[in-house]
Amino acid sequence: MTAGVPDNEWTADYAVVGGGIVGVLAAREIAARNPGADVVLLDKDAVGSGASRRSAGLHFPRGASAVVRRMSAQSQYFYEGLARRRPELPIHPVPMLVLSRAGTQELTTTYLHLEPAGPDALPGPPCPRLTLPPDGRVWSCAHAHRADVGDLTRALAAELSPRVRLREGVRVVSLDSGPRGVRLGLGSGAELTADRVLLCPGPWVHEPAWRSLTASAGLAVKKVVALHLDVRPEPGAPAVVFHDDDAFLLPLPDRWLFSYTSTRWGVDPDGAAVGLDPHDVAEALSCLRRWAPDLAGVPFSCRVLSGRVFSDAYSADRIPLVRTLDDHGRVVFAGAANGSGYRLAPAIADQAAALLELPIGVGTLL
């Protein structure tokens, strides 16, 4: 509570809504660029509990457009520096292969740090047998890593106090931007007035509180699914990207994770994480059979499967959206990372802080 303000009303210079990896890094950047600012971070659940907790956490430097490639390179630079400074954080380098029928020009302009590898680079037993099409090629890609995004998000959030006030279990139910500030109505009945608000809602882009502001942004929400394959990887096993299908196999300590591109659009973020359904499994196995048939065959396909099921927001041009939403220039949206929230979060946070008109050069992400 601020002096002279009723108990159910409080104020802040900056309010960040959404405690996923993007929101936490953005709050971190805002506080670093403006050390004297009063910053509050709000999440309707616990920090790192939404899409961040369910993320596969594979970072590899790539982008289908020049903009996304620049963002990916910036994020790579940040994460590598963070891992050097904080080796105890759950960021783990992983070798990576890319399998594709695409030509050299497409691949080398999509991936950074890509080199021809050849079929001999494919892992042998006990790793899963991979099938390379007659016209397919194998490439190696450096600077990949995997992370436990939920744990990483919580670790970074824990460092923010006292520069950032963390408020969990606080849902924003209304948002009213005016010439003197932004009033946020909270589910508890309290109100928060902030000079600037940064929305980092992950897949909750159509929440009633800000739906009128995001309606014209052309954002859609798609299901995100990754299967847990009950096969233990060998130490040092590579991540394998199936470029043509936008899918990958990721070795975790106790199992393989297979992430593929779901075709389910228009899902409700609160209803998407209700577990695998037969359509999810059929889509995943159809893709897996093309590249790693041993993992998709009987008896494996008859086993009880598990996985990570959630959703993410996608932009029309597949470039993350960072822009001002209101007429007063006080509400900024940062997200719609198209399934790459972890991979691009540092760059998104940096752009958001710049759009909030914070000075450049003293932040943590540059």
Secondary structure, DSSP 8 states (H G I E B T S, - for coil): --TTS-TTEEEEEEEEE--SHHHHHHHHHHHHH-TT--EEEEESS-TT-SHHHH---EE--B-SSHHHHHHHHHHHHHHHHHHHH-TTSSEEE--EEEEESS-HHHHHTTBSSEEE--GGGS--TTS------TT-EEEEE-S-EEE-HHHHHHHHHHTTTTTEEEEES--EEEEEEETTEEEEEETTS-EEEEEEEEE--TT-TT-TTTHHHHGGG--EEEEEEEEEES----TT--EEEEGGGTEEEEE-SSSEEEEE----BS--HHHH-S---HHHHHHHHHHHHHH-HHHHSTTGGGS--EEEEEEEEE-TTSS-EEEE-STTS-EEEEE--TT-HHHHHHHHHHHHHHHTT--SSSSS--
